[in-house]
Amino acid sequence: CYAAGAAIASVDAALEGAEAVTALVRPPGHHATPDRAMGFCLFNNVAVAAQHAFDAHGLERILILDWDVHHGNGTQDIFYQEPRLFFISIHQFPFWPGTGHWEQQGHGQGHGTTLNVPLAPGYGDESYRLIFESLIEPVIATFRPQLILLSAGFDAHWRDPLAGMKLTIKGYHEMAGRLRAAAAAVSAPIAVILEGGYDLDAVAHGLHATMLGLLDRPLLADPIGPGPTQNEPDIRPLLKRIRDIHPLGETVEPPGE
């Protein structure tokens, strides 16, 4: 599958020092499980790329961040018992495929290396900023991945016709900038694997903004603009609950440390 091959090539390029490496792939992959295709996904591109990094490059710690609006159920299933890989998914819930509750944290040796952030509709830029600040950045600092793979879907944008989140193009740029800074602090290269999105303008401009953020370059304008004015729900109680029950990498003993 060319999509999985492109994801592998992106890992090779990132580990060789290239910046903002992106696999522009179709079909996406994060719903594909170890034994079946699912949700427009034939092979799990990001999982294939991560396994390649383990096998061909000898890495000992990898983090996958999935910000597609749908839970990356396939990626979670593949690495649910793998202590060397930390999987984070921010997604709308309840929503298709119906998985991704915050109580799902990994199993066996992989317990504590899955972090789900399930969101009701209506959350936008400010809430995602708090997710990075409260959850994602502490995990990266503690787990110290040697490679970060971003499963980048853009269907959490406010204009996506299938979902109910309120991210803007500016919000994607800000998230990418925060990810770049957190990765730089632990010397982890980043490779981006394209996932879903059903508004083509939001996908195109969201990916462009993500690349600018990863390159530490400014976003001069949001060509789509903000969505209809709507106050976001208060995300702080959910973040506190997740922090109270999840070790956030603190009790995980990453191999190689």
Backbone as CSV, one residue per row, in Angstrom:
resi,resn,N_x,N_y,N_z,CA_x,CA_y,CA_z,C_x,C_y,C_z
1,CYS,0.851,-1.187,0.000,0.000,0.000,0.000,0.888,1.240,0.000
2,TYR,0.683,2.111,-0.983,1.522,3.301,-1.095,1.390,4.216,0.123
3,ALA,0.209,4.279,0.726,0.023,5.151,1.882,0.908,4.713,3.045
4,ALA,0.937,3.422,3.332,1.801,2.929,4.403,3.267,3.135,4.055
5,GLY,3.616,2.950,2.782,4.991,3.190,2.364,5.399,4.636,2.535
6,ALA,4.486,5.563,2.241,4.787,6.978,2.441,4.983,7.291,3.917
7,ALA,4.201,6.649,4.781,4.369,6.854,6.214,5.731,6.347,6.679
8,ILE,6.156,5.207,6.164,7.489,4.691,6.480,8.561,5.670,6.023
9,ALA,8.420,6.182,4.800,9.401,7.131,4.275,9.450,8.399,5.115
10,SER,8.308,8.819,5.652,8.300,10.023,6.486,9.077,9.807,7.778
11,VAL,8.981,8.610,8.342,9.757,8.296,9.539,11.249,8.322,9.229
12,ASP,11.637,7.693,8.132,13.051,7.692,7.753,13.568,9.117,7.593
13,ALA,12.795,9.967,6.920,13.230,11.344,6.687,13.324,12.125,7.992
14,ALA,12.340,11.958,8.873,12.366,12.678,10.141,13.565,12.276,10.986
15,LEU,13.866,10.980,11.018,14.992,10.512,11.823,16.333,10.871,11.199
16,GLU,16.313,11.235,9.922,17.531,11.713,9.265,17.689,13.221,9.371
17,GLY,16.754,13.896,10.039,16.913,15.314,10.316,16.018,16.257,9.545
18,ALA,15.148,15.752,8.676,14.249,16.633,7.931,13.193,17.213,8.873
19,GLU,12.762,18.446,8.585,11.780,19.120,9.421,10.389,19.040,8.807
20,ALA,9.389,18.997,9.692,7.982,19.045,9.275,7.688,18.042,8.168
21,VAL,8.180,16.830,8.326,7.950,15.787,7.326,6.475,15.383,7.358
22,THR,5.875,15.276,6.184,4.448,14.972,6.109,4.178,13.905,5.060
23,ALA,3.407,12.905,5.440,2.943,11.891,4.495,1.535,12.278,4.048
24,LEU,1.424,12.780,2.811,0.131,13.190,2.251,-0.533,11.957,1.651
25,VAL,-1.273,11.241,2.463,-1.733,9.910,2.062,-3.251,9.832,1.984
26,ARG,-3.708,9.008,1.109,-5.069,8.527,1.025,-5.005,7.086,0.548
27,PRO,-5.712,6.161,1.180,-6.658,6.399,2.265,-5.958,6.660,3.593
28,PRO,-6.701,7.226,4.565,-6.143,7.348,5.911,-6.003,5.973,6.542
29,GLY,-5.576,5.921,7.806,-5.273,4.601,8.348,-5.666,4.313,9.774
30,HIS,-6.007,5.328,10.583,-6.013,5.094,12.031,-7.158,4.224,12.540
31,HIS,-8.127,3.886,11.690,-9.191,2.963,12.115,-8.872,1.499,11.802
32,ALA,-7.906,1.243,10.950,-7.579,-0.137,10.579,-6.974,-0.866,11.776
33,THR,-7.485,-2.058,12.062,-7.027,-2.858,13.190,-6.007,-3.887,12.700
34,PRO,-5.447,-4.690,13.606,-4.455,-5.668,13.148,-4.980,-6.664,12.123
35,ASP,-6.298,-6.914,12.116,-6.810,-7.977,11.245,-7.922,-7.550,10.294
36,ARG,-8.225,-6.241,10.208,-9.289,-5.842,9.291,-9.197,-4.363,8.929
37,ALA,-9.674,-4.055,7.714,-9.866,-2.666,7.317,-11.122,-2.127,7.997
38,MET,-11.178,-0.783,8.134,-12.320,-0.196,8.838,-12.363,1.298,8.564
39,GLY,-13.549,1.849,8.419,-13.716,3.295,8.352,-12.891,3.978,7.286
40,PHE,-12.937,3.491,6.050,-12.168,4.027,4.915,-10.669,3.750,5.023
41,CYS,-10.234,3.015,6.043,-8.810,2.767,6.283,-8.482,1.314,5.929
42,LEU,-7.528,1.116,5.028,-7.135,-0.232,4.620,-6.029,-0.777,5.506
43,PHE,-4.948,-0.032,5.622,-3.839,-0.377,6.512,-3.631,0.787,7.473
44,ASN,-3.170,0.472,8.665,-2.944,1.522,9.647,-1.574,2.145,9.389
45,ASN,-1.570,3.224,8.626,-0.320,3.815,8.157,0.589,4.249,9.296
46,VAL,0.024,4.919,10.296,0.860,5.420,11.382,1.398,4.271,12.227
47,ALA,0.623,3.194,12.384,1.110,2.042,13.143,2.229,1.328,12.399
48,VAL,2.081,1.188,11.085,3.150,0.594,10.277,4.419,1.430,10.399
49,ALA,4.267,2.752,10.355,5.429,3.634,10.462,6.098,3.510,11.824
50,ALA,5.294,3.422,12.882,5.863,3.283,14.219,6.606,1.962,14.371
51,GLN,6.009,0.881,13.880,6.683,-0.410,13.977,7.977,-0.406,13.180
52,HIS,7.972,0.268,12.035,9.201,0.409,11.252,10.272,1.143,12.058
53,ALA,9.876,2.168,12.790,10.849,2.905,13.603,11.433,2.023,14.696
54,PHE,10.602,1.162,15.290,11.120,0.217,16.274,12.084,-0.778,15.629
55,ASP,11.678,-1.369,14.514,12.417,-2.487,13.930,13.650,-2.046,13.155
56,ALA,13.507,-1.016,12.333,14.600,-0.612,11.445,15.544,0.389,12.086
57,HIS,15.044,1.180,13.013,15.871,2.229,13.613,16.210,1.958,15.068
58,GLY,15.654,0.907,15.641,15.990,0.546,17.010,15.494,1.509,18.067
59,LEU,14.441,2.269,17.776,13.926,3.200,18.776,13.298,2.446,19.938
60,GLU,13.298,3.085,21.086,12.780,2.460,22.301,11.549,3.161,22.863
61,ARG,11.284,4.388,22.412,10.118,5.132,22.904,9.552,5.979,21.763
62,ILE,8.292,5.761,21.446,7.602,6.518,20.402,6.275,7.002,20.964
63,LEU,5.888,8.201,20.593,4.587,8.737,20.972,3.786,9.045,19.717
64,ILE,2.531,8.609,19.697,1.598,8.954,18.626,0.525,9.862,19.205
65,LEU,0.358,11.032,18.607,-0.728,11.941,18.953,-1.723,11.948,17.803
66,ASP,-2.972,11.644,18.101,-4.038,11.588,17.101,-5.065,12.665,17.440
67,TRP,-5.131,13.726,16.597,-6.118,14.772,16.872,-7.269,14.776,15.854
68,ASP,-7.395,13.716,15.091,-8.582,13.529,14.265,-9.817,13.519,15.169
69,VAL,-10.963,13.970,14.658,-12.156,14.045,15.497,-12.706,12.663,15.849
70,HIS,-12.332,11.635,15.093,-12.732,10.264,15.405,-11.613,9.564,16.182
71,HIS,-12.002,8.742,17.133,-11.010,8.012,17.919,-10.186,7.096,17.029
72,GLY,-8.875,7.078,17.258,-7.982,6.191,16.515,-8.012,4.787,17.087
73,ASN,-9.140,4.124,16.918,-9.343,2.816,17.552,-8.347,1.769,17.081
74,GLY,-8.009,1.791,15.792,-7.071,0.804,15.276,-5.687,0.973,15.861
75,THR,-5.217,2.208,15.915,-3.900,2.475,16.496,-3.875,2.064,17.958
76,GLN,-4.935,2.384,18.689,-5.006,1.977,20.089,-4.945,0.462,20.218
77,ASP,-5.733,-0.248,19.420,-5.759,-1.708,19.512,-4.384,-2.314,19.246
78,ILE,-3.706,-1.801,18.242,-2.424,-2.379,17.838,-1.381,-2.246,18.937
79,PHE,-1.394,-1.127,19.649,-0.340,-0.869,20.634,-0.860,-0.884,22.072
80,TYR,-1.998,-1.494,22.317,-2.631,-1.407,23.631,-1.808,-2.080,24.729
81,GLN,-0.980,-3.049,24.370,-0.139,-3.732,25.359,1.345,-3.442,25.148
82,GLU,1.647,-2.380,24.421,3.034,-2.073,24.057,3.585,-0.947,24.945
83,PRO,4.497,-1.251,25.863,5.002,-0.210,26.763,5.934,0.789,26.095
84,ARG,6.423,0.468,24.908,7.359,1.379,24.243,6.655,2.489,23.478
85,LEU,5.333,2.394,23.349,4.600,3.383,22.564,3.495,4.017,23.399
86,PHE,3.503,5.340,23.434,2.470,6.090,24.144,1.499,6.647,23.107
87,PHE,0.225,6.277,23.233,-0.798,6.714,22.282,-1.746,7.697,22.952
88,ILE,-1.917,8.865,22.329,-2.837,9.891,22.818,-3.852,10.186,21.727
89,SER,-5.124,10.188,22.083,-6.176,10.526,21.125,-7.104,11.574,21.722
90,ILE,-7.311,12.665,20.979,-8.303,13.689,21.326,-9.429,13.554,20.308
91,HIS,-10.648,13.308,20.760,-11.701,12.982,19.806,-13.076,13.306,20.372
92,GLN,-14.036,13.430,19.480,-15.417,13.624,19.898,-15.974,12.301,20.426
93,PHE,-16.759,12.402,21.524,-17.299,11.194,22.152,-18.572,11.553,22.917
94,PRO,-19.642,10.788,22.793,-19.780,9.583,21.965,-19.902,9.932,20.487
95,PHE,-19.273,9.120,19.687,-19.182,9.372,18.248,-18.600,8.114,17.631
96,TRP,-18.771,7.960,16.337,-18.180,6.806,15.668,-16.657,6.833,15.842
97,PRO,-15.988,5.692,16.129,-16.464,4.304,16.145,-16.959,3.813,17.503
98,GLY,-17.151,4.709,18.455,-17.721,4.324,19.739,-16.712,3.949,20.798
99,THR,-15.433,4.043,20.487,-14.369,3.706,21.438,-13.685,4.991,21.910
100,GLY,-12.752,4.832,22.844,-11.939,5.964,23.260,-12.357,6.622,24.556
101,HIS,-12.954,5.849,25.473,-13.280,6.392,26.792,-11.994,6.634,27.578
102,TRP,-12.038,7.608,28.491,-10.822,7.930,29.238,-10.380,6.803,30.163
103,GLU,-11.264,5.835,30.443,-10.857,4.704,31.282,-10.000,3.698,30.523
104,GLN,-9.958,3.769,29.201,-9.100,2.885,28.406,-7.675,3.439,28.441
105,GLN,-6.790,2.764,29.180,-5.451,3.286,29.445,-4.336,2.328,29.053
106,GLY,-4.652,1.281,28.311,-3.654,0.270,28.003,-3.861,-0.958,28.861
107,HIS,-3.125,-2.021,28.521,-3.316,-3.295,29.216,-1.975,-3.976,29.402
108,GLY,-1.867,-4.749,30.479,-0.639,-5.496,30.734,0.548,-4.560,30.870
109,GLN,1.639,-4.891,30.189,2.822,-4.038,30.249,2.561,-2.654,29.668
110,GLY,1.527,-2.538,28.846,1.197,-1.251,28.251,0.227,-0.413,29.066
111,HIS,-0.131,-0.852,30.263,-1.050,-0.050,31.068,-0.423,1.306,31.382
112,GLY,-1.180,2.353,31.127,-0.693,3.707,31.357,-0.112,4.366,30.133
113,THR,-0.020,3.633,29.015,0.549,4.231,27.804,-0.514,4.517,26.745
114,THR,-1.763,4.532,27.141,-2.853,5.021,26.298,-3.564,6.132,27.061
115,LEU,-3.734,7.262,26.400,-4.413,8.403,27.013,-5.490,8.899,26.058
116,ASN,-6.740,8.704,26.439,-7.866,9.172,25.641,-8.460,10.430,26.252
117,VAL,-8.749,11.393,25.382,-9.391,12.641,25.801,-10.704,12.755,25.024
118,PRO,-11.787,12.170,25.551,-13.068,12.167,24.842,-13.838,13.459,25.109
119,LEU,-14.275,14.115,24.048,-14.892,15.431,24.167,-16.310,15.430,23.615
120,ALA,-17.224,16.039,24.343,-18.545,16.318,23.799,-18.421,17.394,22.725
121,PRO,-19.405,17.535,21.855,-19.335,18.586,20.838,-19.229,19.979,21.457
122,GLY,-18.590,20.888,20.724,-18.573,22.289,21.123,-17.251,22.823,21.613
123,TYR,-16.247,21.969,21.775,-14.951,22.444,22.247,-14.131,22.999,21.087
124,GLY,-13.334,24.036,21.381,-12.562,24.698,20.344,-11.145,25.014,20.772
125,ASP,-10.602,26.100,20.235,-9.181,26.408,20.374,-8.726,26.480,21.825
126,GLU,-9.466,27.189,22.674,-9.044,27.368,24.057,-9.029,26.039,24.803
127,SER,-10.012,25.199,24.569,-10.048,23.901,25.248,-8.902,23.010,24.796
128,TYR,-8.606,23.009,23.508,-7.486,22.211,23.016,-6.163,22.737,23.575
129,ARG,-6.060,24.054,23.738,-4.850,24.601,24.361,-4.682,24.045,25.771
130,LEU,-5.770,23.979,26.523,-5.698,23.449,27.880,-5.376,21.960,27.883
131,ILE,-5.845,21.226,26.888,-5.492,19.809,26.781,-3.989,19.652,26.605
132,PHE,-3.411,20.459,25.737,-1.960,20.396,25.555,-1.244,20.749,26.848
133,GLU,-1.665,21.819,27.481,-0.994,22.304,28.678,-1.106,21.318,29.837
134,SER,-2.277,20.720,30.009,-2.534,19.882,31.175,-2.167,18.418,30.985
135,LEU,-2.233,17.923,29.743,-2.062,16.498,29.515,-0.919,16.168,28.561
136,ILE,-0.953,16.709,27.367,-0.016,16.264,26.332,1.413,16.683,26.644
137,GLU,1.610,17.926,27.003,2.974,18.376,27.282,3.596,17.657,28.478
138,PRO,2.856,17.416,29.578,3.440,16.618,30.662,3.806,15.195,30.246
139,VAL,2.993,14.567,29.393,3.322,13.220,28.930,4.613,13.232,28.127
140,ILE,4.742,14.169,27.211,5.957,14.232,26.390,7.176,14.465,27.267
141,ALA,7.063,15.351,28.247,8.199,15.652,29.121,8.598,14.455,29.964
142,THR,7.624,13.641,30.366,7.906,12.501,31.238,8.315,11.261,30.457
143,PHE,7.588,10.950,29.389,7.867,9.743,28.611,9.115,9.895,27.747
144,ARG,9.440,11.110,27.352,10.633,11.434,26.560,10.734,10.568,25.299
145,PRO,9.755,10.686,24.404,9.802,9.875,23.179,10.986,10.251,22.302
146,GLN,11.473,9.277,21.561,12.546,9.513,20.590,11.999,9.880,19.218
147,LEU,10.692,9.760,19.053,10.006,10.118,17.810,8.553,10.389,18.154
148,ILE,7.991,11.444,17.549,6.569,11.741,17.694,5.917,11.644,16.325
149,LEU,4.856,10.861,16.251,4.065,10.740,15.032,2.722,11.415,15.269
150,LEU,2.356,12.318,14.385,1.097,13.042,14.496,0.102,12.498,13.484
151,SER,-0.940,11.834,13.975,-2.063,11.436,13.125,-2.959,12.663,12.979
152,ALA,-2.803,13.349,11.856,-3.387,14.678,11.696,-4.647,14.620,10.843
153,GLY,-5.783,14.481,11.505,-7.057,14.682,10.836,-7.510,16.111,11.058
154,PHE,-8.342,16.620,10.178,-8.774,18.015,10.295,-10.297,18.136,10.323
155,ASP,-10.948,17.079,10.803,-12.396,17.090,10.914,-12.899,17.602,12.259
156,ALA,-11.997,18.068,13.130,-12.425,18.797,14.323,-12.573,20.289,14.032
157,HIS,-12.322,20.693,12.784,-12.537,22.086,12.394,-14.033,22.402,12.429
158,TRP,-14.362,23.628,12.751,-15.772,23.996,12.945,-16.617,23.822,11.684
159,ARG,-15.987,23.847,10.508,-16.769,23.763,9.281,-16.938,22.331,8.779
160,ASP,-16.349,21.364,9.460,-16.503,19.985,9.009,-17.974,19.573,9.123
161,PRO,-18.536,18.962,8.083,-19.976,18.679,8.087,-20.400,17.484,8.931
162,LEU,-19.455,16.653,9.367,-19.829,15.424,10.059,-19.682,15.490,11.572
163,ALA,-18.924,16.454,12.073,-18.605,16.479,13.498,-19.101,17.775,14.132
164,GLY,-18.832,17.920,15.429,-19.366,19.063,16.148,-18.347,19.844,16.946
165,MET,-17.063,19.728,16.595,-16.045,20.481,17.306,-15.882,21.866,16.680
166,LYS,-15.106,22.745,17.342,-15.064,24.153,16.952,-13.646,24.677,16.736
167,LEU,-12.715,23.815,16.375,-11.358,24.283,16.108,-11.327,25.204,14.890
168,THR,-10.361,26.113,14.889,-10.121,26.985,13.748,-8.763,26.659,13.142
169,ILE,-8.485,27.247,11.990,-7.164,27.084,11.386,-6.095,27.646,12.315
170,LYS,-6.379,28.759,12.942,-5.446,29.322,13.923,-5.200,28.338,15.061
171,GLY,-6.244,27.632,15.477,-6.083,26.653,16.547,-5.143,25.527,16.169
172,TYR,-5.231,25.044,14.929,-4.297,24.002,14.477,-2.866,24.523,14.477
173,HIS,-2.680,25.762,14.056,-1.340,26.351,14.054,-0.784,26.421,15.471
174,GLU,-1.609,26.828,16.412,-1.152,26.935,17.795,-0.835,25.565,18.388
175,MET,-1.662,24.564,18.105,-1.374,23.216,18.606,-0.061,22.693,18.040
176,ALA,0.166,22.908,16.753,1.410,22.437,16.140,2.612,23.132,16.755
177,GLY,2.483,24.416,17.044,3.581,25.129,17.684,3.885,24.593,19.068
178,ARG,2.854,24.282,19.823,3.067,23.706,21.148,3.696,22.323,21.045
179,LEU,3.262,21.541,20.061,3.852,20.220,19.864,5.318,20.342,19.486
180,ARG,5.637,21.290,18.609,7.033,21.502,18.207,7.895,21.824,19.426
181,ALA,7.422,22.727,20.282,8.203,23.121,21.448,8.386,21.958,22.419
182,ALA,7.323,21.196,22.653,7.429,20.056,23.567,8.369,19.000,23.013
183,ALA,8.308,18.765,21.707,9.200,17.783,21.088,10.645,18.250,21.137
184,ALA,10.866,19.528,20.884,12.230,20.059,20.908,12.857,19.921,22.290
185,ALA,12.044,20.040,23.323,12.567,19.949,24.685,13.115,18.569,25.006
186,VAL,12.664,17.538,24.283,13.172,16.182,24.504,13.905,15.659,23.268
187,SER,14.198,16.561,22.333,14.961,16.237,21.108,14.282,15.155,20.277
188,ALA,12.956,15.233,20.167,12.201,14.239,19.396,11.807,14.811,18.043
189,PRO,12.197,14.184,16.941,11.695,14.607,15.634,10.216,14.284,15.496
190,ILE,9.565,14.966,14.563,8.126,14.797,14.341,7.879,14.427,12.889
191,ALA,7.008,13.451,12.674,6.510,13.137,11.337,4.990,13.180,11.377
192,VAL,4.398,13.759,10.347,2.950,13.932,10.270,2.379,12.945,9.264
193,ILE,1.324,12.242,9.662,0.619,11.320,8.775,-0.809,11.837,8.627
194,LEU,-1.241,12.129,7.418,-2.568,12.690,7.205,-3.643,11.648,7.498
195,GLU,-4.664,12.082,8.233,-5.817,11.222,8.501,-7.055,11.822,7.823
196,GLY,-8.152,12.061,8.564,-9.415,12.390,7.934,-9.748,13.862,7.859
197,GLY,-10.945,14.135,7.352,-11.455,15.488,7.184,-12.384,15.543,5.989
198,TYR,-13.532,16.210,6.150,-14.572,16.154,5.120,-14.927,17.520,4.552
199,ASP,-14.247,18.553,4.985,-14.306,19.850,4.324,-12.929,20.087,3.722
200,LEU,-12.850,20.091,2.397,-11.543,20.094,1.742,-10.753,21.357,2.033
201,ASP,-11.414,22.492,2.153,-10.695,23.719,2.491,-10.111,23.633,3.896
202,ALA,-10.871,23.089,4.830,-10.374,22.951,6.197,-9.185,22.004,6.254
203,VAL,-9.231,20.921,5.484,-8.094,19.995,5.443,-6.861,20.687,4.876
204,ALA,-7.017,21.369,3.744,-5.870,22.002,3.092,-5.265,23.095,3.962
205,HIS,-6.099,24.000,4.443,-5.575,25.106,5.246,-5.134,24.632,6.628
206,GLY,-5.807,23.611,7.175,-5.386,23.081,8.460,-4.021,22.430,8.390
207,LEU,-3.782,21.672,7.325,-2.475,21.041,7.165,-1.395,22.090,6.939
208,HIS,-1.695,23.100,6.133,-0.721,24.173,5.909,-0.384,24.880,7.220
209,ALA,-1.396,25.178,8.024,-1.152,25.828,9.307,-0.344,24.936,10.242
210,THR,-0.607,23.632,10.199,0.158,22.695,11.018,1.625,22.698,10.625
211,MET,1.891,22.691,9.328,3.279,22.732,8.873,3.972,24.020,9.312
212,LEU,3.270,25.142,9.203,3.856,26.405,9.652,4.175,26.353,11.143
213,GLY,3.268,25.800,11.932,3.519,25.701,13.363,4.705,24.817,13.691
214,LEU,4.836,23.708,12.982,5.962,22.804,13.226,7.282,23.419,12.789
215,LEU,7.230,24.341,11.849,8.437,25.037,11.387,8.690,26.330,12.155
216,ASP,7.873,26.611,13.147,7.975,27.835,13.953,7.837,29.086,13.087
217,ARG,6.935,29.019,12.136,6.663,30.160,11.268,5.263,30.691,11.554
218,PRO,5.060,31.991,11.385,3.761,32.577,11.741,2.664,32.214,10.749
219,LEU,1.458,32.198,11.245,0.276,32.089,10.398,-0.214,33.505,10.147
220,LEU,-0.124,33.964,8.912,-0.434,35.358,8.615,-1.930,35.629,8.632
221,ALA,-2.728,34.632,8.317,-4.175,34.826,8.313,-4.860,33.474,8.384
222,ASP,-6.075,33.475,8.931,-6.929,32.295,8.899,-7.884,32.472,7.725
223,PRO,-7.643,31.793,6.609,-8.442,32.052,5.410,-9.907,31.651,5.532
224,ILE,-10.237,30.819,6.507,-11.633,30.430,6.715,-12.284,31.278,7.795
225,GLY,-11.500,31.635,8.800,-12.005,32.485,9.861,-12.666,31.710,10.980
226,PRO,-13.125,32.431,12.008,-13.778,31.772,13.141,-15.175,31.314,12.783
227,GLY,-15.652,30.342,13.531,-17.005,29.857,13.314,-18.027,30.740,13.996
228,PRO,-19.277,30.337,13.966,-20.319,31.094,14.665,-19.982,31.235,16.144
229,THR,-20.236,32.395,16.683,-19.913,32.656,18.081,-20.648,31.673,18.989
230,GLN,-19.869,31.025,19.842,-20.449,30.044,20.761,-19.473,29.833,21.905
231,ASN,-19.954,29.963,23.127,-19.102,29.721,24.275,-18.776,28.238,24.381
232,GLU,-17.502,27.944,24.657,-17.097,26.556,24.810,-17.530,26.029,26.180
233,PRO,-17.870,24.750,26.264,-18.098,24.156,27.590,-16.812,24.233,28.418
234,ASP,-16.965,24.194,29.727,-15.810,24.229,30.618,-15.139,22.857,30.618
235,ILE,-13.934,22.794,30.092,-13.235,21.511,29.972,-12.461,21.151,31.232
236,ARG,-12.304,22.081,32.150,-11.426,21.832,33.297,-11.864,20.657,34.172
237,PRO,-13.154,20.433,34.425,-13.528,19.241,35.210,-13.115,17.930,34.540
238,LEU,-13.253,17.853,33.217,-12.829,16.639,32.513,-11.327,16.447,32.626
239,LEU,-10.565,17.515,32.446,-9.111,17.398,32.534,-8.684,16.963,33.929
240,LYS,-9.329,17.492,34.945,-9.001,17.086,36.315,-9.306,15.612,36.530
241,ARG,-10.440,15.171,36.004,-10.807,13.761,36.188,-9.790,12.850,35.513
242,ILE,-9.379,13.207,34.298,-8.391,12.389,33.591,-7.072,12.380,34.347
243,ARG,-6.640,13.540,34.813,-5.375,13.602,35.557,-5.459,12.800,36.855
244,ASP,-6.621,12.774,37.468,-6.765,12.053,38.733,-6.651,10.542,38.562
245,ILE,-7.040,10.031,37.382,-7.050,8.573,37.209,-5.922,8.059,36.330
246,HIS,-5.221,8.951,35.644,-4.201,8.500,34.692,-2.812,8.899,35.177
247,PRO,-1.845,7.984,35.095,-0.488,8.316,35.549,0.225,9.330,34.673
248,LEU,-0.262,9.592,33.453,0.358,10.558,32.538,1.843,10.304,32.335
249,GLY,2.195,9.043,32.308,3.582,8.687,32.061,4.440,8.633,33.306
250,GLU,3.935,9.120,34.446,4.771,9.220,35.633,5.120,7.860,36.224
251,THR,4.215,6.881,36.083,4.499,5.555,36.622,4.966,4.587,35.548
252,VAL,5.071,5.081,34.328,5.543,4.240,33.235,7.062,4.206,33.268
253,GLU,7.614,3.037,33.101,9.062,2.888,33.029,9.436,2.678,31.571
254,PRO,9.738,3.760,30.837,10.038,3.599,29.415,11.269,2.740,29.208
255,PRO,11.218,1.770,28.302,12.398,0.964,28.014,13.567,1.849,27.617
256,GLY,14.734,1.494,28.067,15.922,2.250,27.695,16.293,3.332,28.675
257,GLU,15.454,3.571,29.671,15.758,4.600,30.654,16.424,3.980,31.876
